[in-house]
């Protein structure tokens, strides 16, 4: 718990920040709702688990194809994130 003096000082800092950089203040006040899901991390973990099995079962050509497919999917995810950020 903050005492009254600290709360007042914190409110002054917040209002100063809102005046200086309103976009940053809006992002910070939005909380975690705007945070993207860890899709790229999940895809990388899936690839790490899947690629050795594909290599053992189907050979190196299938492993290269799997790697290429994952690279395209990750590129699409990142492009969609960038385009959604540009729209804001």
Backbone as a printed PyTorch tensor [residue, N CA C, xyz], in Angstrom:
tensor([[[  0.8390,  -1.1790,   0.0000],
         [  0.0000,   0.0000,   0.0000],
         [  0.8840,   1.2420,   0.0000]],

        [[  0.5340,   2.1690,  -0.8440],
         [  1.2560,   3.4360,  -0.9060],
         [  0.5770,   4.4600,  -0.0140]],

        [[  1.3750,   5.3110,   0.5750],
         [  0.7600,   6.3750,   1.3570],
         [  0.2640,   7.4750,   0.4130]],

        [[ -0.4270,   8.4390,   0.9520],
         [ -1.0720,   9.4780,   0.1440],
         [ -0.0650,  10.2770,  -0.6910]],

        [[  1.0760,  10.5910,  -0.1220],
         [  2.0980,  11.3640,  -0.8330],
         [  2.6140,  10.5890,  -2.0470]],

        [[  2.8560,   9.2890,  -1.8730],
         [  3.3440,   8.4640,  -2.9770],
         [  2.2800,   8.2990,  -4.0560]],

        [[  1.0120,   8.1500,  -3.6480],
         [ -0.0670,   8.0380,  -4.6250],
         [ -0.1940,   9.3100,  -5.4560]],

        [[ -0.0820,  10.4490,  -4.8050],
         [ -0.1540,  11.7260,  -5.5120],
         [  0.9950,  11.8570,  -6.5080]],

        [[  2.1940,  11.4930,  -6.0700],
         [  3.3660,  11.5740,  -6.9460],
         [  3.2290,  10.6230,  -8.1390]],

        [[  2.7160,   9.4220,  -7.8970],
         [  2.4920,   8.4660,  -8.9770],
         [  1.4640,   9.0030,  -9.9710]],

        [[  0.4070,   9.6190,  -9.4870],
         [ -0.5990,  10.2160, -10.3740],
         [  0.0060,  11.3450, -11.2020]],

        [[  0.9110,  12.1310, -10.6250],
         [  1.5850,  13.1950, -11.3670],
         [  2.4520,  12.6080, -12.4810]],

        [[  3.1550,  11.5470, -12.1620],
         [  4.0050,  10.8950, -13.1620],
         [  3.1490,  10.3480, -14.2970]],

        [[  2.0300,   9.7130, -13.9630],
         [  1.1480,   9.1540, -14.9820],
         [  0.5640,  10.2380, -15.8690]],

        [[  0.1310,  11.3410, -15.2830],
         [ -0.4460,  12.4170, -16.1090],
         [  0.6240,  13.0600, -16.9880]],

        [[  1.8510,  13.2000, -16.4740],
         [  2.9400,  13.7250, -17.2930],
         [  3.2750,  12.8070, -18.4540]],

        [[  3.2480,  11.5250, -18.1990],
         [  3.5010,  10.5540, -19.2540],
         [  2.4010,  10.5960, -20.3060]],

        [[  1.1600,  10.7280, -19.8660],
         [  0.0440,  10.8010, -20.8100],
         [  0.1600,  12.0300, -21.7030]],

        [[  0.6610,  13.1230, -21.1790],
         [  0.8330,  14.3270, -21.9950],
         [  2.0030,  14.1840, -22.9610]],

        [[  3.0990,  13.5710, -22.5170],
         [  4.3000,  13.4790, -23.3490],
         [  4.1980,  12.4160, -24.4290]],

        [[  3.6610,  11.2590, -24.0790],
         [  3.5760,  10.1530, -25.0410],
         [  2.2340,   9.4460, -24.8870]],

        [[  1.1780,   9.9770, -25.4950],
         [ -0.1510,   9.3890, -25.3080],
         [ -0.2870,   7.9680, -25.8660]],

        [[  0.4260,   7.6640, -26.9340],
         [  0.3260,   6.3110, -27.5070],
         [  0.8910,   5.2740, -26.5410]],

        [[  2.0310,   5.5790, -25.9350],
         [  2.6250,   4.6630, -24.9700],
         [  1.7200,   4.5100, -23.7470]],

        [[  1.1660,   5.6160, -23.2680],
         [  0.2710,   5.5590, -22.1100],
         [ -0.9660,   4.7290, -22.4140]],

        [[ -1.4850,   4.8300, -23.6360],
         [ -2.6560,   4.0330, -24.0190],
         [ -2.3150,   2.5510, -24.0610]],

        [[ -1.1290,   2.2260, -24.5860],
         [ -0.7210,   0.8090, -24.6210],
         [ -0.5420,   0.2520, -23.2190]],

        [[  0.0210,   1.0480, -22.3310],
         [  0.2550,   0.5770, -20.9670],
         [ -1.0490,   0.4360, -20.1800]],

        [[ -2.0080,   1.2960, -20.4440],
         [ -3.2690,   1.2090, -19.7090],
         [ -4.1640,   0.1080, -20.2580]],

        [[ -3.8820,  -0.3570, -21.4830],
         [ -4.7060,  -1.4040, -22.0890],
         [ -4.5140,  -2.7440, -21.3930]],

        [[ -3.4070,  -2.9480, -20.7100],
         [ -3.1590,  -4.2170, -20.0290],
         [ -2.6810,  -5.2790, -20.9980]],

        [[ -2.9870,  -6.5260, -20.6990],
         [ -2.5180,  -7.6380, -21.5130],
         [ -3.4660,  -8.0610, -22.6000]],

        [[ -4.5730,  -7.3580, -22.7850],
         [ -5.5530,  -7.7720, -23.7750],
         [ -5.0480,  -7.6250, -25.1980]],

        [[ -4.0840,  -6.7410, -25.4340],
         [ -3.5740,  -6.4940, -26.7670],
         [ -2.3740,  -7.3760, -27.1120]],

        [[ -1.9590,  -8.1740, -26.1740],
         [ -0.7790,  -9.0140, -26.3560],
         [ -1.1140, -10.2060, -27.2620]],

        [[ -0.3050, -10.4300, -28.2960],
         [ -0.5790, -11.5590, -29.1820],
         [ -0.2540, -12.8950, -28.5110]],

        [[ -0.9230, -13.9150, -28.9690],
         [ -0.6630, -15.2570, -28.4440],
         [  0.7370, -15.6970, -28.8780]],

        [[  1.3740, -16.5510, -28.1100],
         [  2.7410, -16.9880, -28.4720],
         [  2.7300, -18.0170, -29.5970]],

        [[  2.1690, -17.6410, -30.7340],
         [  2.0190, -18.5500, -31.8610],
         [  3.3710, -18.9670, -32.4290]],

        [[  4.2680, -18.0200, -32.5860],
         [  5.5770, -18.3330, -33.1670],
         [  6.3470, -19.2800, -32.2530]],

        [[  6.2750, -19.0410, -30.9490],
         [  6.9400, -19.9280, -30.0000],
         [  6.3630, -21.3430, -30.0860]],

        [[  5.0350, -21.4420, -30.1490],
         [  4.4020, -22.7580, -30.2560],
         [  4.7940, -23.4670, -31.5590]],

        [[  4.8820, -22.7100, -32.6390],
         [  5.2970, -23.3170, -33.9080],
         [  6.7490, -23.7940, -33.8480]],

        [[  7.6170, -23.0130, -33.2290],
         [  9.0270, -23.4170, -33.1140],
         [  9.1830, -24.6640, -32.2460]],

        [[  8.4400, -24.7370, -31.1680],
         [  8.4930, -25.9220, -30.3090],
         [  7.9630, -27.1400, -31.0590]],

        [[  6.8650, -26.9430, -31.8050],
         [  6.3110, -28.0500, -32.5970],
         [  7.3170, -28.5340, -33.6350]],

        [[  7.9860, -27.5990, -34.2790],
         [  8.9870, -27.9790, -35.2770],
         [ 10.1420, -28.7310, -34.6320]],

        [[ 10.5740, -28.2780, -33.4610],
         [ 11.6700, -28.9240, -32.7390],
         [ 11.3190, -30.3800, -32.4030]],

        [[ 10.0630, -30.6100, -32.0730],
         [  9.6310, -31.9680, -31.7250],
         [  9.3650, -32.7960, -32.9730]],

        [[  8.7700, -32.1820, -33.9830],
         [  8.3280, -32.9190, -35.1620],
         [  9.4560, -33.2440, -36.1420]],

        [[ 10.3970, -32.3400, -36.3020],
         [ 11.4130, -32.5040, -37.3430],
         [ 12.2580, -33.7730, -37.1970]],

        [[ 12.7500, -34.1370, -36.0100],
         [ 13.5080, -35.3990, -35.9230],
         [ 12.6750, -36.6340, -36.2780]],

        [[ 11.3990, -36.6100, -35.8840],
         [ 10.5470, -37.7640, -36.2190],
         [ 10.3110, -37.8570, -37.7160]],

        [[ 10.0770, -36.7260, -38.3630],
         [  9.8850, -36.7290, -39.8190],
         [ 11.1530, -37.2060, -40.5030]],

        [[ 12.2850, -36.7650, -40.0120],
         [ 13.5680, -37.1680, -40.5970],
         [ 13.7690, -38.6780, -40.4840]],

        [[ 13.4740, -39.2300, -39.3080],
         [ 13.6590, -40.6730, -39.1170],
         [ 12.6780, -41.5020, -39.9410]],

        [[ 11.4340, -41.0330, -40.0140],
         [ 10.4120, -41.8350, -40.6860],
         [ 10.4000, -41.6620, -42.2040]],

        [[ 10.6640, -40.4420, -42.6870],
         [ 10.4660, -40.1800, -44.1130],
         [ 11.7130, -39.6940, -44.8470]],

        [[ 12.7800, -39.4410, -44.1430],
         [ 14.0220, -39.0480, -44.8140],
         [ 14.2510, -37.5550, -44.8090]],

        [[ 15.3980, -37.1640, -45.3530],
         [ 15.8060, -35.7690, -45.2830],
         [ 14.9970, -34.8700, -46.1910]],

        [[ 14.4820, -35.4130, -47.3100],
         [ 13.6780, -34.5860, -48.2160],
         [ 12.3910, -34.1440, -47.5140]],

        [[ 11.7630, -35.0500, -46.8140],
         [ 10.5530, -34.7030, -46.0710],
         [ 10.8610, -33.7200, -44.9460]],

        [[ 12.0300, -33.8470, -44.3370],
         [ 12.4270, -32.9120, -43.2810],
         [ 12.6120, -31.5090, -43.8380]],

        [[ 13.2030, -31.4040, -45.0260],
         [ 13.3820, -30.0920, -45.6520],
         [ 12.0360, -29.4960, -46.0350]],

        [[ 11.1420, -30.3160, -46.5510],
         [  9.7970, -29.8350, -46.8940],
         [  9.0670, -29.3690, -45.6390]],

        [[  9.1590, -30.1210, -44.5610],
         [  8.5300, -29.7310, -43.2980],
         [  9.1050, -28.4170, -42.7860]],

        [[ 10.3940, -28.2710, -42.8680],
         [ 11.0370, -27.0330, -42.4400],
         [ 10.5570, -25.8510, -43.2830]],

        [[ 10.4380, -26.0500, -44.5770],
         [  9.9470, -24.9850, -45.4590],
         [  8.5030, -24.6120, -45.1430]],

        [[  7.6740, -25.6010, -44.8910],
         [  6.2680, -25.3280, -44.5600],
         [  6.1830, -24.5210, -43.2670]],

        [[  6.9460, -24.9010, -42.2620],
         [  6.9420, -24.1580, -40.9980],
         [  7.4580, -22.7370, -41.2000]],

        [[  8.4660, -22.5610, -42.0390],
         [  8.9930, -21.2190, -42.2960],
         [  7.9400, -20.3320, -42.9550]],

        [[  7.1830, -20.8850, -43.8770],
         [  6.1170, -20.1210, -44.5300],
         [  5.0200, -19.7630, -43.5330]],

        [[  4.6350, -20.7070, -42.6920],
         [  3.5850, -20.4420, -41.7070],
         [  4.0390, -19.3550, -40.7260]],

        [[  5.2720, -19.4250, -40.2760],
         [  5.7830, -18.4020, -39.3570],
         [  5.8300, -17.0410, -40.0540]],

        [[  6.2310, -17.0070, -41.3180],
         [  6.2560, -15.7420, -42.0600],
         [  4.8560, -15.1570, -42.2070]],

        [[  3.8650, -16.0030, -42.4510],
         [  2.4800, -15.5330, -42.5640],
         [  1.9920, -14.9750, -41.2280]],

        [[  2.2880, -15.6570, -40.1440],
         [  1.8860, -15.1770, -38.8190],
         [  2.5160, -13.8240, -38.5240]],

        [[  3.7960, -13.6790, -38.7950],
         [  4.4760, -12.4100, -38.5370],
         [  3.9640, -11.2960, -39.4500]],

        [[  3.6590, -11.6180, -40.7060],
         [  3.1160, -10.6130, -41.6210],
         [  1.7330, -10.1530, -41.1740]],

        [[  0.9080, -11.0800, -40.7100],
         [ -0.4170, -10.7030, -40.2040],
         [ -0.3070,  -9.8190, -38.9780]],

        [[  0.6310, -10.1270, -38.0830],
         [  0.8250,  -9.2820, -36.8980],
         [  1.2510,  -7.8810, -37.3080]],

        [[  2.1700,  -7.7950, -38.2540],
         [  2.6450,  -6.4790, -38.6930],
         [  1.5270,  -5.6900, -39.3500]],

        [[  0.7070,  -6.3510, -40.1760],
         [ -0.3920,  -5.6300, -40.8360],
         [ -1.4680,  -5.2100, -39.8390]],

        [[ -1.6990,  -6.0210, -38.8220],
         [ -2.6970,  -5.6200, -37.8090],
         [ -2.1810,  -4.4710, -36.9640]],

        [[ -0.8870,  -4.4070, -36.7220],
         [ -0.3180,  -3.2680, -35.9780],
         [ -0.3530,  -2.0010, -36.8150]],

        [[ -0.1720,  -2.1510, -38.1290],
         [ -0.1830,  -0.9710, -39.0070],
         [ -1.5840,  -0.3730, -39.1030]],

        [[ -2.6130,  -1.2090, -38.9920],
         [ -3.9900,  -0.7160, -39.0540],
         [ -4.3660,   0.1050, -37.8480]],

        [[ -3.7010,  -0.1010, -36.7300],
         [ -4.0570,   0.6190, -35.4940],
         [ -3.6110,   2.0060, -35.5140]]])
